[in-house]
Amino acid sequence: QVQLVESGGGLVQAGGSLRLSCAASGRTFSGYTMAWFRQAPGDDRDFVAGINWSGGNTYYPDSVKGRFTISRDNVKNTVYLQMNNLQPEDPAVYYCAARFGPYRLGPAVYDFWGQGTQITVSS
């Protein structure tokens, strides 16, 4: 089992920045692909960033590419999501997820999830 706890959400003005953290405990963190997803009310849970076990490869959809950066610290068992230039389309609950294997876009194949943290963007 892997337990994931997100933090760092909140209210930010459009154009502003936030950094989310996801602290992992349990089984060996470094063996897992990590990802961030987001879900707005009434919408599907969408992939926003992924990172492989070593941190050497990262993945982003076009909607956030150039604005969001995922990183990980395998000593601290933590994955981060730096979000810059936040836009009105970015508010959602952001979830951290882990899977043992290559990154995938679909949330169904991720084995472990955090409880989520809310991001709100004011115009």
GIJOHU-V491876 format. One record per residue. N is the residue number from 1. RES is the residue in three letters. PHI is phi in whole degrees, -180 to 180 (* if undefined). OMEGA is omega in radians with two decimals (NA if undefined). Layout:
BEGIN
n: [N;N]
res: [RES;RES]
phi: [PHI;PHI]
omega: [OMEGA;OMEGA]
END
This chain:
BEGIN
n: [1;2;3;4;5;6;7;8;9;10;11;12;13;14;15;16;17;18;19;20;21;22;23;24;25;26;27;28;29;30;31;32;33;34;35;36;37;38;39;40;41;42;43;44;45;46;47;48;49;50;51;52;53;54;55;56;57;58;59;60;61;62;63;64;65;66;67;68;69;70;71;72;73;74;75;76;77;78;79;80;81;82;83;84;85;86;87;88;89;90;91;92;93;94;95;96;97;98;99;100;101;102;103;104;105;106;107;108;109;110;111;112;113;114;115;116;117;118;119;120;121;122;123]
res: [GLN;VAL;GLN;LEU;VAL;GLU;SER;GLY;GLY;GLY;LEU;VAL;GLN;ALA;GLY;GLY;SER;LEU;ARG;LEU;SER;CYS;ALA;ALA;SER;GLY;ARG;THR;PHE;SER;GLY;TYR;THR;MET;ALA;TRP;PHE;ARG;GLN;ALA;PRO;GLY;ASP;ASP;ARG;ASP;PHE;VAL;ALA;GLY;ILE;ASN;TRP;SER;GLY;GLY;ASN;THR;TYR;TYR;PRO;ASP;SER;VAL;LYS;GLY;ARG;PHE;THR;ILE;SER;ARG;ASP;ASN;VAL;LYS;ASN;THR;VAL;TYR;LEU;GLN;MET;ASN;ASN;LEU;GLN;PRO;GLU;ASP;PRO;ALA;VAL;TYR;TYR;CYS;ALA;ALA;ARG;PHE;GLY;PRO;TYR;ARG;LEU;GLY;PRO;ALA;VAL;TYR;ASP;PHE;TRP;GLY;GLN;GLY;THR;GLN;ILE;THR;VAL;SER;SER]
phi: [*;-125;-103;-123;-132;-88;-154;106;-72;158;-102;-143;-76;-56;92;-85;-132;-144;-123;-95;-124;-136;-93;-111;-143;112;-71;-57;-64;-67;-84;-105;-72;-117;-148;-116;-124;-141;-145;-93;-55;82;-106;-73;-85;-109;-70;-123;-170;-141;-146;-78;-61;-89;88;-80;-131;-128;-143;-143;-77;-61;-64;-123;-59;90;-113;-108;-135;-100;-149;-146;-125;-75;-81;-88;55;-136;-118;-123;-134;-87;-118;-113;50;-64;-119;-60;-86;-89;-59;-179;-88;-102;-119;-96;-143;-136;-146;-97;149;-64;-69;-138;-79;-81;-68;-64;-91;-88;-90;-133;-136;-84;-85;95;-138;-86;-115;-124;-119;-99;-92]
omega: [3.03;3.06;-3.08;3.13;3.13;3.02;3.05;3.13;3.11;-3.11;3.13;3.07;3.07;-3.07;-3.13;-3.06;3.00;2.99;3.06;3.04;3.08;-3.13;-3.10;3.04;-3.13;-3.09;-3.02;-3.08;-3.00;-3.13;-3.00;2.84;-3.13;-3.13;2.96;3.04;3.02;-3.13;3.04;-3.13;3.12;-3.11;3.01;3.05;-3.00;3.08;3.07;3.10;3.07;-3.14;-3.11;-2.97;-3.07;-3.03;-3.07;3.14;3.11;-3.01;-3.12;2.94;-3.11;-3.06;-3.10;-3.09;-3.10;3.12;-3.10;3.08;3.07;3.09;3.13;3.06;-3.06;3.03;3.14;-3.12;-3.06;3.01;-3.05;2.97;3.05;-3.09;3.13;3.10;-3.11;-3.02;-3.14;3.12;-3.09;-3.12;-3.11;2.87;-3.13;-3.09;2.98;-3.11;-3.13;3.00;3.12;-3.08;-3.11;-3.14;3.06;-3.14;-3.05;-3.10;-3.01;-3.07;3.10;-2.97;-3.03;-3.07;2.95;-3.08;3.11;3.08;-3.01;3.01;3.09;-3.13;3.11;-3.12;NA]
END
